[in-house]
């Protein structure tokens, strides 16, 4: 075996070791990346030939965390890893978005990159090394790739920037960004922040890029050490006909340019006009010619149309729908559109429409996540659905797409920092975004609709949040930055940069660059323009609903919480759960008990849509957790628990029984207790003393009854 090792020191006390030539040698490229005792195996395989008439790269990135990496069994009946978790899918998307732009435009062979966590020390975060491992596998392969590229996580904690922090180091950070880039440019950014400024975010990206450059230089050295990586494979995946390309360009460019220059605010109408240009060209050729050259004709027309639209924006400063470069599409929104959900919102911007629903649940509704490294309970859930009718398509739905997972996660990260503290909102929150129409920025519409739905549901948000998607068109000389991009502007543009935040700062972002060499001047301009757009959208949201509703809606179940000492939890639960089950059944409530905190106190949460039942359940829990003491001379309403020959046992307080002696039942002589009392009777009794020997309470019923006059006095009268 020709084993090659390379070690990188990022200057923060951590070493990254790359090993190649030992594992998975039949793959086109394979490496093991190790940091501490965390080890990732990355492999890449690419077919030699491409499928017929393919105009894109069929790239698949797969990332899996093996449970054996931490010595754990997978959950479930099968006890094996199954479908990827949302967190694994999000890592796949980040790696894909970093790598895809750097493959040659004309490379269309099926390519599969697989990354798996084989060992974890539960200290170093594996996702921040996944892209580096994938890029290293490409670096030691003969697959054409315009790298090197790498990725790091940059966090800011207590004012200090950290590169690839550990799990513990990341806690309490106000910036958490994943940044990917090459030696000279940034290609991908994604993360969340606690209302930081545009300048602070830009500084974090610059810090990350320095570490990325170090890693890219190491990848270049790694490539030089592997013989087969010296010469990349030859390929020919695209047909070409330069004469046909020129003919179609000459025929359609100006026509498409003129359509773009009209600035039509109608996606369907624009599509019809562009389609008519193509039909006019097809009328000049035979059906046989088109049949033989269909793929090339379609591709060359798309390229001519794309170039015409881009040139119109650069030369005329006219966008497809006629807006100015920094202009936001028309916005309208509505709070409380649906009567039955706990909160709802409609948000429309241009031809993008989102319907959001809010559901408030108890602690039992939390999402439990079980991975090899982390086991958590999430009390804020956001799901994003993108049905085919939203773009006028009919296609099968085969589960949740990676895109839906990614867009939902971005919206969740945008809103989460502005949710109230647990003490101000005891509910588990679920937001669901249904995209009803789509023409760009549906994830940002989800953020805006989410804010409105939360406010409509009475959730006391710290501040409202809005989002905007920015675009870029450049020919490497001139450029324009676009606010609130259309779907077409996303597809033909050079950047998709989503920014969310409040009026005081950024809460989340996601940026994909489709070109090399994006400089910081462009990025800074995009951020400043995004802030203006974000504030404009915030004002539109405030016109719909400015503050949270003063109360939750009437049909929202109520929750009350109480902290109880850890040692009384067993009493609340009871033997085999009989006590808590009885309270829930008798009061029509749902009760959950959290783990004790640092103060040895556990949170008890009572959830019910019946206020009387909730109050009763709370009283019974309090009585167990903080048992009251009966005072001599006080009167209590008690329940007869048991009848005996010498009296009755009465529960005067939860868990406190006292003997009502037969002599204290009535003023007259009582021969049979059953003649006066039955089990289950509720009666008032008075504590008249305590037994000095054992402290048991003495109670009386008769002292609360009118005392009859003596017999002889009554007869004399």
C-alpha positions as CSV (number, residue, x, y, z in Angstrom):
1,X,0.0,0.0,0.0
2,X,1.2,3.5,-0.8
3,X,-0.1,5.3,2.2
4,X,0.1,9.1,2.2
5,X,-0.3,11.3,5.3
6,X,-0.7,15.0,5.5
7,X,-1.1,17.1,8.7
8,X,-2.5,20.6,8.9
9,X,-2.3,23.0,11.8
10,X,-4.8,25.8,11.8
11,X,-3.0,27.6,14.6
12,X,-5.7,27.0,17.2
13,X,-4.0,24.0,18.8
14,X,-5.9,21.5,16.6
15,X,-4.3,19.3,14.0
16,X,-6.2,17.8,11.0
17,X,-4.6,14.6,9.6
18,X,-5.4,13.3,6.1
19,X,-4.6,9.8,5.2
20,X,-5.0,8.3,1.7
21,X,-4.1,4.9,0.2
22,X,-5.2,2.7,3.1
23,X,-9.0,2.4,2.9
24,X,-11.5,2.1,0.0
25,X,-8.8,1.9,-2.6
26,X,-11.2,0.9,-5.4
27,X,-13.0,4.3,-5.2
28,X,-11.7,6.9,-7.6
29,X,-10.6,8.8,-4.5
30,X,-10.7,8.1,-0.8
31,X,-9.3,9.7,2.4
32,X,-9.6,9.5,6.1
33,X,-9.7,12.8,7.9
34,X,-9.0,12.8,11.6
35,X,-9.2,15.4,14.3
36,X,-8.6,14.1,17.8
37,X,-10.5,10.8,17.9
38,X,-13.1,12.0,15.4
39,X,-12.5,10.2,12.0
40,X,-14.4,10.7,8.7
41,X,-14.1,8.4,5.7
42,X,-14.8,10.2,2.4
43,X,-14.9,8.5,-1.0
44,X,-15.7,9.7,-4.5
45,X,-16.6,7.7,-7.6
46,X,-17.5,9.2,-11.0
47,X,-18.5,7.3,-14.1
48,X,-16.3,7.5,-17.2
49,X,-19.1,8.4,-19.5
50,X,-22.2,10.6,-19.2
51,X,-25.8,9.7,-20.1
52,X,-27.0,10.8,-23.5
53,X,-28.2,14.4,-23.9
54,X,-27.6,15.5,-20.3
55,X,-26.9,19.2,-19.6
56,X,-26.2,19.1,-15.8
57,X,-23.9,17.3,-13.3
58,X,-25.7,14.4,-11.6
59,X,-23.9,14.8,-8.4
60,X,-25.0,12.9,-5.2
61,X,-23.5,13.8,-1.8
62,X,-24.3,11.4,1.0
63,X,-23.3,11.9,4.7
64,X,-24.0,9.5,7.4
65,X,-23.1,9.3,11.1
66,X,-22.7,5.7,12.2
67,X,-23.9,4.8,15.7
68,X,-20.9,2.5,16.2
69,X,-18.8,5.7,16.1
70,X,-19.8,6.4,19.7
71,X,-20.4,2.8,20.8
72,X,-24.2,3.1,20.6
73,X,-27.0,1.0,19.2
74,X,-29.5,2.6,16.7
75,X,-33.0,2.9,18.1
76,X,-36.1,1.2,16.7
77,X,-36.9,-2.4,16.0
78,X,-34.4,-3.1,13.3
79,X,-31.4,-1.7,15.2
80,X,-29.7,-0.4,12.1
81,X,-29.2,2.9,10.5
82,X,-32.0,3.8,8.1
83,X,-33.1,7.0,6.3
84,X,-30.8,10.0,7.0
85,X,-31.8,12.4,9.7
86,X,-32.5,16.1,9.0
87,X,-29.1,17.0,10.4
88,X,-27.3,14.6,8.0
89,X,-29.4,15.9,5.1
90,X,-28.4,19.5,6.0
91,X,-24.7,18.5,6.0
92,X,-25.1,16.8,2.6
93,X,-26.6,20.0,1.2
94,X,-23.8,22.2,2.5
95,X,-21.1,20.0,1.0
96,X,-23.0,19.8,-2.3
97,X,-23.4,23.5,-2.5
98,X,-19.7,24.1,-1.8
99,X,-18.5,21.5,-4.4
100,X,-21.0,21.7,-7.3
101,X,-20.0,25.2,-8.7
102,X,-16.4,24.0,-9.1
103,X,-17.0,21.1,-11.4
104,X,-16.4,21.9,-15.0
105,X,-19.6,23.2,-16.7
106,X,-19.4,20.5,-19.4
107,X,-18.8,17.6,-17.0
108,X,-22.0,15.5,-16.8
109,X,-20.9,12.0,-15.6
110,X,-22.7,10.5,-12.6
111,X,-20.6,11.4,-9.5
112,X,-21.2,10.1,-6.0
113,X,-19.5,11.4,-2.9
114,X,-20.0,9.5,0.3
115,X,-18.8,10.7,3.7
116,X,-19.3,8.7,6.9
117,X,-18.4,9.3,10.5
118,X,-16.5,6.2,11.7
119,X,-15.3,7.4,15.1
120,X,-16.4,10.3,17.3
121,X,-14.8,11.7,20.4
122,X,-18.0,13.7,21.1
123,X,-15.9,16.8,21.3
124,X,-15.0,17.7,17.7
125,X,-18.0,18.5,15.5
126,X,-17.8,16.2,12.5
127,X,-20.0,18.3,10.1
128,X,-17.4,21.1,9.9
129,X,-14.9,18.7,8.4
130,X,-17.2,16.9,6.0
131,X,-16.6,19.3,3.0
132,X,-12.8,19.2,3.6
133,X,-12.9,15.4,3.6
134,X,-14.9,15.4,0.4
135,X,-12.6,17.9,-1.3
136,X,-9.6,15.8,-0.2
137,X,-11.1,12.7,-1.8
138,X,-11.5,14.7,-5.1
139,X,-7.9,16.0,-4.7
140,X,-6.5,12.5,-4.7
141,X,-8.7,11.4,-7.7
142,X,-8.4,11.9,-11.4
143,X,-11.9,13.4,-11.6
144,X,-11.9,16.9,-13.2
145,X,-12.5,19.5,-10.6
146,X,-11.6,23.2,-10.4
147,X,-10.5,23.0,-6.8
148,X,-9.2,23.0,-4.2
149,X,-12.1,24.0,-2.0
150,X,-12.7,23.7,1.7
151,X,-15.0,24.7,4.5
152,X,-14.8,25.7,8.1
153,X,-17.1,26.7,10.9
154,X,-16.4,30.2,12.3
155,X,-18.0,31.1,15.7
156,X,-17.7,34.2,17.8
157,X,-17.8,33.9,21.5
158,X,-17.2,36.7,24.0
159,X,-15.9,38.8,21.1
160,X,-13.3,36.2,20.0
161,X,-13.5,34.3,16.7
162,X,-13.0,30.5,16.8
163,X,-12.3,28.3,13.8
164,X,-13.9,24.8,14.0
165,X,-14.9,25.1,17.6
166,X,-15.8,22.0,19.8
167,X,-19.3,21.4,20.9
168,X,-18.6,23.1,24.3
169,X,-16.8,26.0,22.7
170,X,-19.8,26.7,20.4
171,X,-22.2,27.1,23.4
172,X,-23.0,30.7,24.0
173,X,-21.6,31.9,20.6
174,X,-23.5,34.8,19.0
175,X,-22.2,33.9,15.5
176,X,-22.3,30.3,14.0
177,X,-21.3,30.3,10.3
178,X,-20.3,27.5,7.9
179,X,-18.2,29.1,5.2
180,X,-16.8,27.4,2.1
181,X,-14.3,28.8,-0.4
182,X,-11.3,28.4,-2.6
183,X,-7.9,30.1,-2.5
184,X,-9.3,33.3,-3.9
185,X,-13.1,33.4,-3.3
186,X,-16.0,32.4,-1.1
187,X,-18.5,30.0,-2.7
188,X,-21.0,29.2,0.2
189,X,-22.1,30.7,3.5
190,X,-24.8,29.4,5.9
191,X,-25.4,30.1,9.6
192,X,-27.2,31.8,12.4
193,X,-26.5,34.9,14.4
194,X,-27.9,36.9,17.4
195,X,-28.7,40.2,15.7
196,X,-25.2,41.0,14.4
197,X,-24.4,43.8,12.0
198,X,-23.5,43.4,8.4
199,X,-19.9,44.5,9.2
200,X,-19.6,41.8,11.9
201,X,-20.8,39.1,9.6
202,X,-18.4,40.2,6.9
203,X,-15.6,40.1,9.4
204,X,-16.5,36.5,10.4
205,X,-16.4,35.5,6.7
206,X,-12.9,37.0,6.3
207,X,-11.6,35.2,9.3
208,X,-13.0,31.9,8.0
209,X,-11.4,32.5,4.6
210,X,-7.9,32.7,6.1
211,X,-8.4,29.2,7.5
212,X,-9.9,28.0,4.2
213,X,-6.8,29.2,2.3
214,X,-4.5,27.1,4.7
215,X,-6.6,24.0,4.1
216,X,-6.7,24.6,0.3
217,X,-2.9,24.9,0.2
218,X,-2.6,21.6,2.0
219,X,-5.0,20.0,-0.5
220,X,-2.8,21.2,-3.4
221,X,0.2,19.6,-1.7
222,X,-1.8,16.4,-1.2
223,X,-2.6,16.3,-4.9
224,X,1.1,16.6,-5.8
225,X,1.8,13.6,-3.6
226,X,-0.6,11.3,-5.4
227,X,0.5,10.1,-8.8
228,X,-2.9,9.4,-10.4
229,X,-4.1,12.9,-9.3
230,X,-1.5,14.6,-11.4
231,X,-3.4,14.1,-14.7
232,X,-7.2,14.4,-14.7
233,X,-9.2,12.1,-16.9
234,X,-10.2,13.2,-20.4
235,X,-13.9,13.4,-21.2
236,X,-16.3,14.6,-23.8
237,X,-19.8,14.9,-22.3
238,X,-21.4,17.5,-24.6
239,X,-22.2,17.5,-28.3
240,X,-21.4,20.8,-30.0
241,X,-22.2,22.6,-33.2
242,X,-20.7,26.0,-33.3
243,X,-22.4,27.0,-36.5
244,X,-25.8,26.0,-35.1
245,X,-25.0,27.8,-31.9
246,X,-24.2,31.0,-33.8
247,X,-27.3,30.7,-35.9
248,X,-29.6,30.4,-32.9
249,X,-27.9,33.1,-31.0
250,X,-28.1,35.5,-34.0
251,X,-31.8,34.7,-34.5
252,X,-33.0,34.9,-30.9
253,X,-30.6,37.1,-28.8
254,X,-32.1,40.5,-29.8
255,X,-35.7,39.2,-29.7
256,X,-35.1,37.9,-26.2
257,X,-33.4,41.1,-25.3
258,X,-36.4,43.1,-26.4
259,X,-38.7,40.9,-24.4
260,X,-36.6,41.4,-21.3
261,X,-36.5,45.1,-21.9
262,X,-40.3,45.3,-21.7
263,X,-40.2,44.5,-17.9
264,X,-43.3,42.4,-17.9
265,X,-44.6,41.7,-14.4
266,X,-46.2,38.4,-15.4
267,X,-44.2,35.2,-15.3
268,X,-46.6,33.3,-17.6
269,X,-46.7,36.1,-20.2
270,X,-42.9,36.3,-20.3
271,X,-42.7,32.6,-20.8
272,X,-45.2,32.7,-23.7
273,X,-43.2,35.4,-25.4
274,X,-39.8,33.7,-25.0
275,X,-41.5,30.4,-26.2
276,X,-42.8,32.2,-29.3
277,X,-39.2,33.2,-30.2
278,X,-38.2,29.6,-30.1
279,X,-41.3,28.6,-32.2
280,X,-40.4,31.2,-34.8
281,X,-36.9,29.7,-35.1
282,X,-38.3,26.2,-35.4
283,X,-40.5,27.4,-38.2
284,X,-37.4,28.0,-40.2
285,X,-36.1,24.4,-40.0
286,X,-37.6,21.1,-40.8
287,X,-39.1,18.7,-38.3
288,X,-36.4,16.2,-39.2
289,X,-33.7,18.7,-38.4
290,X,-35.2,19.5,-35.1
291,X,-35.7,15.9,-34.2
292,X,-32.0,15.2,-34.9
293,X,-30.8,18.3,-33.1
294,X,-33.4,18.8,-30.4
295,X,-31.0,18.7,-27.5
296,X,-28.6,21.2,-29.0
297,X,-31.4,23.5,-30.2
298,X,-32.9,23.6,-26.7
299,X,-29.6,24.2,-25.0
300,X,-28.4,26.9,-27.4
301,X,-31.8,28.7,-27.1
302,X,-31.6,28.7,-23.3
303,X,-28.1,30.1,-23.5
304,X,-29.1,32.9,-25.9
305,X,-32.1,33.8,-23.7
306,X,-30.0,33.7,-20.5
307,X,-27.3,36.0,-22.1
308,X,-30.0,38.4,-23.4
309,X,-31.7,38.8,-20.0
310,X,-28.3,39.2,-18.3
311,X,-27.1,41.8,-20.8
312,X,-30.4,43.8,-20.5
313,X,-29.9,44.0,-16.7
314,X,-26.3,45.1,-17.1
315,X,-26.7,47.5,-20.0
316,X,-30.2,48.9,-19.5
317,X,-30.6,48.3,-15.7
318,X,-34.0,46.8,-16.4
319,X,-35.1,43.6,-14.6
320,X,-37.4,41.0,-16.1
321,X,-40.4,42.3,-14.3
322,X,-39.5,46.0,-14.7
323,X,-38.4,46.7,-11.2
324,X,-35.5,48.8,-10.1
325,X,-32.5,46.8,-8.8
326,X,-33.3,47.5,-5.2
327,X,-37.1,47.4,-5.5
328,X,-39.2,44.9,-3.5
329,X,-42.2,43.3,-5.2
330,X,-45.7,44.2,-4.0
331,X,-46.5,42.7,-0.6
332,X,-49.7,41.8,1.1
333,X,-50.4,39.7,4.1
334,X,-53.1,38.6,6.5
335,X,-53.1,37.4,10.1
336,X,-55.5,34.8,11.4
337,X,-56.7,33.6,7.9
338,X,-57.6,30.2,9.3
339,X,-60.0,30.0,12.2
340,X,-59.1,26.6,13.8
341,X,-55.2,26.6,14.0
342,X,-53.7,28.3,17.0
343,X,-52.3,31.0,14.7
344,X,-52.1,31.4,11.0
345,X,-50.8,33.8,8.3
346,X,-50.9,34.4,4.6
347,X,-47.9,36.2,3.1
348,X,-47.6,37.1,-0.6
349,X,-44.7,38.9,-2.3
350,X,-45.0,39.2,-6.0
351,X,-46.0,35.7,-7.3
352,X,-44.7,33.9,-4.2
353,X,-47.3,33.0,-1.6
354,X,-46.9,31.2,1.7
355,X,-49.7,29.9,4.1
356,X,-48.4,29.4,7.6
357,X,-50.0,27.5,10.5
358,X,-49.1,27.6,14.2
359,X,-49.7,24.8,16.6
360,X,-49.0,25.1,20.3
361,X,-48.4,21.8,22.2
362,X,-47.2,20.5,25.5
363,X,-43.8,19.0,26.5
364,X,-45.0,15.7,25.2
365,X,-45.0,17.1,21.7
366,X,-41.3,17.9,21.6
367,X,-39.3,16.4,18.8
368,X,-36.8,13.9,20.2
369,X,-33.7,13.6,18.2
370,X,-31.3,10.6,18.7
371,X,-28.0,10.7,16.8
372,X,-24.7,8.9,17.6
373,X,-23.4,12.1,19.2
374,X,-26.3,14.2,20.5
375,X,-29.7,13.3,22.0
376,X,-31.9,16.3,22.3
377,X,-35.5,17.5,22.6
378,X,-36.6,20.3,20.3
379,X,-39.5,22.5,21.4
380,X,-39.5,24.6,18.2
381,X,-40.3,22.8,14.9
382,X,-40.7,24.3,11.5
383,X,-41.7,22.3,8.4
384,X,-41.6,23.7,4.9
385,X,-43.7,22.0,2.1
386,X,-43.2,22.8,-1.6
387,X,-46.1,21.1,-3.5
388,X,-45.8,20.8,-7.3
389,X,-48.9,23.0,-8.0
390,X,-47.0,26.0,-6.5
391,X,-45.2,26.3,-9.9
392,X,-48.0,24.9,-12.0
393,X,-46.5,21.5,-12.3
394,X,-47.9,18.0,-12.0
395,X,-45.4,15.5,-10.6
396,X,-45.3,12.7,-8.1
397,X,-44.5,13.4,-4.4
398,X,-42.0,10.9,-3.0
399,X,-41.4,12.0,0.5
400,X,-39.8,15.2,1.8
401,X,-37.1,16.5,-0.5
402,X,-33.7,17.7,0.7
403,X,-34.6,21.2,-0.5
404,X,-37.7,21.2,1.7
405,X,-35.5,20.2,4.7
406,X,-33.0,22.9,3.9
407,X,-35.5,25.7,3.4
408,X,-37.3,24.8,6.6
409,X,-34.1,24.7,8.6
410,X,-33.1,28.2,7.3
411,X,-36.5,29.7,8.4
412,X,-36.2,27.9,11.7
413,X,-32.8,29.4,12.4
414,X,-34.0,32.8,11.4
415,X,-36.9,32.8,13.9
416,X,-35.6,30.8,16.8
417,X,-33.4,33.6,18.3
418,X,-36.5,35.8,18.6
419,X,-38.7,33.3,20.4
420,X,-39.6,34.2,24.0
421,X,-37.8,32.5,26.9
422,X,-39.4,29.3,28.2
423,X,-40.8,31.0,31.3
424,X,-42.7,33.3,28.9
425,X,-43.9,30.6,26.6
426,X,-44.3,27.1,28.0
427,X,-45.5,25.7,24.7
428,X,-43.9,23.4,22.2
429,X,-44.2,25.4,18.9
430,X,-44.7,23.9,15.5
431,X,-44.9,26.1,12.4
432,X,-45.8,24.6,9.0
433,X,-45.3,26.6,5.8
434,X,-47.3,25.6,2.7
435,X,-46.0,27.3,-0.4
436,X,-49.0,27.9,-2.6
437,X,-47.3,29.9,-5.3
438,X,-43.6,30.2,-6.1
439,X,-41.6,32.6,-8.1
440,X,-38.5,33.1,-6.0
441,X,-37.7,33.6,-2.3
442,X,-40.2,31.1,-0.9
443,X,-38.0,30.4,2.1
444,X,-37.9,34.1,2.9
445,X,-41.7,34.2,2.5
446,X,-41.8,31.4,5.0
447,X,-39.8,33.6,7.5
448,X,-42.2,36.5,7.1
449,X,-45.3,34.3,7.3
450,X,-43.8,32.6,10.4
451,X,-43.4,35.9,12.2
452,X,-47.1,36.9,11.4
453,X,-48.4,33.5,12.5
454,X,-46.5,33.6,15.8
455,X,-47.8,37.1,16.6
456,X,-51.3,36.1,15.6
457,X,-51.1,33.1,18.0
458,X,-50.1,35.3,20.9
459,X,-46.5,34.1,21.1
460,X,-44.5,37.0,22.7
461,X,-41.7,37.3,20.2
462,X,-38.8,39.5,21.2
463,X,-38.9,41.2,17.8
464,X,-40.4,40.5,14.4
465,X,-38.2,38.9,11.8
466,X,-38.2,39.3,8.0
467,X,-36.1,37.9,5.2
468,X,-35.0,38.8,1.7
469,X,-33.2,37.0,-1.2
470,X,-30.5,38.9,-3.0
471,X,-29.0,38.2,-6.4
472,X,-26.1,39.2,-8.6
473,X,-25.4,39.6,-12.3
474,X,-21.8,40.2,-13.4
475,X,-19.7,39.9,-16.5
476,X,-16.5,40.3,-14.5
477,X,-16.4,44.0,-15.4
478,X,-19.8,45.4,-14.5
479,X,-22.3,44.1,-12.0
480,X,-25.7,44.7,-10.5
481,X,-27.0,43.6,-7.2
482,X,-30.7,42.5,-7.2
483,X,-33.1,42.8,-4.3
484,X,-35.9,40.2,-3.8
485,X,-35.0,38.0,-6.8
486,X,-37.4,36.2,-9.0
487,X,-37.1,32.5,-9.7
488,X,-35.7,33.2,-13.2
489,X,-33.2,35.7,-11.7
490,X,-32.0,33.0,-9.4
491,X,-31.5,30.5,-12.2
492,X,-29.7,32.8,-14.6
493,X,-27.9,34.9,-11.9
494,X,-24.5,34.5,-10.2
495,X,-25.5,34.5,-6.6
496,X,-28.4,33.5,-4.3
497,X,-28.0,35.3,-1.0
498,X,-30.7,35.0,1.6
499,X,-30.5,37.2,4.7
500,X,-33.0,37.3,7.6
501,X,-33.1,39.5,10.6
502,X,-34.8,42.1,12.8
503,X,-34.5,45.9,12.7
504,X,-31.4,45.5,14.8
505,X,-29.4,42.8,13.1
506,X,-29.0,39.6,11.2
507,X,-30.3,36.3,12.6
508,X,-29.6,33.9,9.7
509,X,-28.1,33.7,6.2
510,X,-27.6,31.4,3.3
511,X,-25.4,32.3,0.3
512,X,-24.5,30.3,-2.8
513,X,-22.0,31.7,-5.3
514,X,-22.1,30.4,-8.9
515,X,-19.0,32.2,-10.1
516,X,-15.3,32.5,-9.1
517,X,-13.9,35.7,-7.7
518,X,-16.7,37.3,-5.8
519,X,-15.0,40.2,-4.0
520,X,-15.9,41.6,-0.7
521,X,-17.0,44.9,-2.2
522,X,-19.9,43.1,-4.0
523,X,-20.7,41.2,-0.8
524,X,-20.7,44.4,1.3
525,X,-23.0,46.1,-1.2
526,X,-25.3,43.1,-1.3
527,X,-25.5,43.1,2.6
528,X,-26.3,46.8,2.8
529,X,-28.9,46.6,0.1
530,X,-30.4,43.5,1.8
531,X,-30.7,45.5,5.1
532,X,-32.8,48.2,3.3
533,X,-35.0,45.6,1.8
534,X,-35.4,43.7,5.1
535,X,-36.5,46.8,6.9
536,X,-39.0,47.6,4.1
537,X,-40.5,44.2,4.5
538,X,-40.6,44.5,8.3
539,X,-42.7,47.6,8.0
540,X,-45.1,45.8,5.7
541,X,-45.4,43.0,8.4
542,X,-46.1,45.6,11.1
543,X,-48.9,47.1,9.0
544,X,-50.6,43.7,9.2
545,X,-49.8,43.0,12.9
546,X,-47.4,45.0,15.0
547,X,-47.5,43.2,18.4
548,X,-48.4,39.7,19.6
549,X,-52.0,39.2,20.5
550,X,-52.6,40.0,24.2
551,X,-53.6,36.4,24.8
552,X,-53.7,33.0,23.1
553,X,-56.8,32.2,21.2
554,X,-59.7,30.8,23.2
555,X,-59.4,27.3,21.7
556,X,-55.6,27.0,22.6
557,X,-55.1,24.5,25.4
558,X,-53.6,26.2,28.5
559,X,-50.4,25.3,30.2
560,X,-49.3,26.0,33.7
561,X,-45.9,25.0,35.1
562,X,-44.4,24.6,38.6
563,X,-40.9,23.8,39.8
564,X,-40.9,21.1,42.4
565,X,-38.0,19.5,44.4
566,X,-36.4,16.5,42.8
567,X,-37.2,14.3,45.8
568,X,-41.0,14.7,45.5
569,X,-41.1,13.7,41.8
570,X,-41.5,10.0,42.8
571,X,-44.5,10.9,44.9
572,X,-46.2,12.8,42.0
573,X,-45.6,9.8,39.7
574,X,-46.6,7.2,42.3
575,X,-46.0,3.5,42.2
576,X,-46.0,2.3,38.6
577,X,-47.3,5.8,37.6
578,X,-50.6,5.3,39.4
579,X,-50.7,8.7,41.0
580,X,-50.0,10.8,38.0
581,X,-52.2,8.7,35.8
582,X,-55.1,9.1,38.3
583,X,-54.7,12.9,38.4
584,X,-54.7,13.1,34.6
585,X,-57.7,10.8,34.2
586,X,-59.7,12.5,36.9
587,X,-58.9,16.1,35.8
588,X,-58.8,15.6,32.0
589,X,-55.2,17.0,31.8
590,X,-51.8,16.0,30.5
591,X,-48.9,16.2,32.9
592,X,-45.2,16.0,32.0
593,X,-42.2,16.2,34.3
594,X,-38.8,17.4,33.1
595,X,-35.4,16.4,34.4
596,X,-34.1,18.2,37.4
597,X,-31.9,21.3,36.8
598,X,-28.8,22.5,38.5
599,X,-30.9,23.6,41.6
600,X,-32.3,20.0,41.9
601,X,-35.7,21.3,40.8
602,X,-37.8,19.6,38.2
603,X,-40.4,21.4,35.9
604,X,-43.9,20.0,36.1
605,X,-46.1,21.0,33.1
606,X,-49.9,20.7,33.2
607,X,-51.7,21.0,29.8
608,X,-55.4,21.2,29.4
609,X,-58.2,23.0,27.6
610,X,-60.4,22.7,30.7
611,X,-59.5,25.4,33.2
612,X,-61.3,23.8,36.1
613,X,-59.5,20.5,35.5
614,X,-56.1,22.3,35.2
615,X,-56.7,24.2,38.5
616,X,-57.6,20.9,40.2
617,X,-54.6,19.1,38.8
618,X,-52.3,21.9,39.9
619,X,-53.7,21.9,43.4
620,X,-53.2,18.1,43.7
621,X,-49.6,18.4,42.4
622,X,-48.9,21.2,44.8
623,X,-50.3,19.3,47.7
624,X,-47.9,16.4,47.0
625,X,-44.9,18.5,46.3
626,X,-45.5,21.0,49.1
627,X,-47.8,19.2,51.6
628,X,-49.7,21.6,53.8
629,X,-49.9,21.1,57.6
630,X,-53.1,21.0,59.4
631,X,-53.5,23.5,62.2
632,X,-55.3,23.0,65.5
633,X,-58.5,25.1,65.5
634,X,-58.8,25.2,61.7
635,X,-61.8,23.8,59.7
636,X,-61.2,21.6,56.7
637,X,-63.5,20.0,54.1
638,X,-62.5,16.3,54.1
639,X,-63.4,13.1,52.3
640,X,-64.4,9.9,54.2
641,X,-61.9,7.3,53.1
642,X,-62.8,4.4,55.3
643,X,-65.5,3.4,57.9
644,X,-64.5,1.5,61.0
645,X,-66.4,0.4,64.2
646,X,-64.9,3.2,66.3
647,X,-65.3,6.0,63.7
648,X,-64.1,7.0,60.3
649,X,-60.8,8.0,58.6
650,X,-61.1,11.3,56.8
651,X,-58.6,12.8,54.4
652,X,-58.6,16.5,55.4
653,X,-55.7,17.4,53.1
654,X,-54.0,15.5,50.2
655,X,-52.1,12.8,51.9
656,X,-53.2,13.7,55.4
657,X,-55.8,11.4,57.1
658,X,-57.2,11.9,60.6
659,X,-59.5,9.7,62.7
660,X,-63.0,11.0,63.3
661,X,-63.8,9.1,66.5
662,X,-67.3,7.8,66.9
663,X,-67.8,10.2,69.9
664,X,-67.0,13.2,67.7
665,X,-69.5,12.4,64.9
666,X,-72.6,13.8,66.5
667,X,-73.8,15.2,69.8
668,X,-76.1,12.3,70.3
669,X,-74.8,8.8,71.0
670,X,-73.8,7.1,67.7
671,X,-74.4,3.4,67.8
672,X,-73.5,2.7,64.1
673,X,-71.2,4.9,62.1
674,X,-72.8,3.7,58.9
675,X,-76.1,5.5,60.0
676,X,-74.3,8.8,59.8
677,X,-71.5,8.5,57.2
678,X,-70.7,6.7,54.0
679,X,-67.4,6.2,52.2
680,X,-66.8,9.1,49.8
681,X,-68.9,11.6,51.8
682,X,-67.5,15.1,51.9
683,X,-67.9,16.8,55.3
684,X,-66.5,19.7,57.3
685,X,-64.4,18.8,60.3
686,X,-62.4,20.8,62.8
687,X,-59.0,19.9,64.1
688,X,-59.4,19.9,67.9
689,X,-56.0,18.6,68.9
690,X,-53.0,16.3,68.4
691,X,-52.0,13.2,70.3
692,X,-48.9,14.2,72.3
693,X,-47.5,10.7,71.9
694,X,-47.7,10.1,68.1
695,X,-48.7,13.5,66.8
696,X,-51.8,12.2,65.1
697,X,-54.6,14.7,64.6
698,X,-57.9,14.7,66.4
699,X,-60.9,16.0,64.5
700,X,-64.5,16.6,65.3
701,X,-67.6,16.9,63.2
702,X,-70.0,17.6,66.1
703,X,-68.3,20.8,67.2
704,X,-69.4,22.4,63.9
705,X,-73.0,21.3,64.4
706,X,-75.6,23.2,66.6
707,X,-75.4,21.9,70.1
708,X,-78.9,20.6,71.2
709,X,-80.5,22.0,74.4
710,X,-80.6,19.7,77.4
711,X,-83.7,17.5,77.6
712,X,-84.9,18.8,81.0
713,X,-84.8,22.4,79.9
714,X,-86.8,21.7,76.8
715,X,-89.5,19.8,78.8
716,X,-89.8,22.7,81.3
717,X,-90.5,25.1,78.5
